[in-house]
Amino acid sequence: MDAAIKQAVETLHELVKEDDQQQNRVAARRELWGQTTKQAVLDAFIEIIGCYNQAGRPLFVDEGHFFQNFESVQLRFGSIPTGIMKQTDYRTSIGIERGAALVFGQSESGSIGVTRYPFCSDLPDEKAERRDDYDHVGLYEPEEVTREFVLNQAKEFFGWAGRTSYRATPDLGNKRSIGFLPPPIE
């Protein structure tokens, strides 16, 4: 066998071995997410909303499992109907403002992505900045996502939501004032 062909075969075997190891890492991450990490995030979020809903502030927890590979857990402020009718040629609807959200979701690689979404409105407003952008906090190993980690992310999220969710115009009232946001977690 030619030396170049032998080297190519050896390289191919190494690549297959590395791919097998990577697939095993992904399977282990997915298993850890399903067995402990997802429940830890849910428990921490439920603890948070228990405190804030007692104070009369609208927080919700959603568990997303659209695709099994991309399961997520979301902490979010509720949607608020504005009472303003939007009319197009085809239909009439009420404008909705969606609250900010903190999302922990499993990626294809099995890592846990943390993403923050700001308040957004489907009402047109030329004066307001566009707020449909998001903040990808990072990717973490499932074992890094502990109760303390989730609570710290939630603390940062509430401050971030306050900074990114205000509009410069007062035309929709005071719904996103300081009183609408929850107090800091202690």
N, C-alpha and C positions, 0 to 999 in steps of 0.2 A: 504494500500500500504506500502510495506517495506520501511524503511528510506533510504536505499542505492539506491533503485530504484527511490524514490522521488528526492533525491539529483542528480542523473544522469539526470533525466528529466529536472530539473531546470537548470543544467549546460548546457544541450543541448539547452534550450530556450535562455540562455544568449549568447551562441555561435552563434546562428542564428541571434539574435539581433545585435551582433557585426559585423557579416558578412553583414547584411543589411546596417549598418552604413558605413562600408568600401566601399561597392558598390556605395552608394550615394556620398562618397568622390571622388571616381574614376570618376563617371559620371560628377560631378561638375568640376573636373580638366580638363577632356576632353572638356567640353563645354567652359571653359575659354580659353583653347588653341585655339579652333576653332574660338571663337568670337574675341579675342583681342591679345593674346600672340603671335601666329604665325604671324599675320600681323605686330606686333611691331618688331619682329626679321627680317622679310622681309624688312620693311622700313629702319631699321638701316643698314642692309647689302647693300641695294640699295644706301643709302647715302654714305657708305664707297666706294663701287665700282665706284660711280660717281666721287669721288675725285681721286682715283688711276688710273682709266682708262683714265682720262684726262691727267695724267702724263705718259701715254703710258705703263702702267703695266697691265699685263693680270690677272684680277680678275673676277670671275663669281659667280653668285648666282643660285643655283638649289633648286627647291622645290620637295621634295620626298614624294610621297604618294603611295608607293608600296602596303602597307597594310594600311587600314584606321586607325588601332590602332597604327601604328608606323610612323606617319607622321614626316617629318623632313625638315629643311631648312639648306642649306649648303653654306658656303662661301669658295671658293677654287681658287687656282691658276690653270691655264689651263694646259692641257696635251701638251707635246712637243714631236713631232716625232724626233727621234735621227738621222734618215738617215742611221742607221746601220741595215742591213738585218739580221734577225735571220732565220736560216733554220733548220728544223727537217726532219725526214723521210717522213712526211705527208704534210707539207706546209712550205711556206716562208712568213714571215711577217716583218714589220718594228718595231724596238724596240720603246717603248713608255715610257716616263717619266711622271708620274702623279704628279702634284703639291700638296702641303700640303692643308689640308681642316679643317675648323672649322664647326662642325655639332651641331645643336640644334634639338633634336628629342624627341618626346613624347614616354614615356615608357608604358608598360602594366598598370602600376598603375596610369597613368595620369601625373606623375611627368615629368619634362623636364630634359633630360640628355644632358650634354654638353661634347663633345668628340673632341679631336684634332688628326688628322692623319698627319704624316710627309710625305715629299716627298718620292716617291718610284719609282723604275725603274724595268722594266721587263728584263733588260739586266743583264746577270751574271757577277759578279765581285767578285773574291775571296778576294781582298784587302779591299773592302768596308764593313762596318758594315751592318748588316741586318736592314733595315729601314721600315719594314712593321708592326712595333708595333704602338700602339696608346696610347694616354693619356686620360683617362677618368677623366674629371675635376670634375664632381659631378652631383648629382640629385637636382633639385630645384623645388619649388612650382611654378605653372604658374604665380602667382602674383608677384613673385620675379624677373621674367625675364622682365625687363624694358629696355627702350632704353639705359639708362646709363649702365646698367648691360651688355648689348650686346656690347656696345662700349668698355667697360673695358675688356671684354673677347677677343674682336678682337685685342686690343692693346697687351695683353699678348700672343695671338696666333701669331702675327707677330714676336715678339721676340723669341718665342718658335720655330717657323718654321725656323727662321734663325739659331738657335742653333742645330736643329736636321736634317736639310736638306742638310748640306754640306757633300761632300764626300772628303776623303783624297786624292784621285787620280785625276789628272787633265785631264784624258783621254777623257772626254766628253765636254771639253771646259769650258767656264766661265758662263754658264747659271744660276747657283745658286750663283753668286757673290752678294755682297751687293747691287749692282745696280739692280739686278733682283727682290729683295724684295721691297715692298712698303716702303715709309718713314713712320715714326711714325704718328699716328693720334694725332692731337692737339685738 
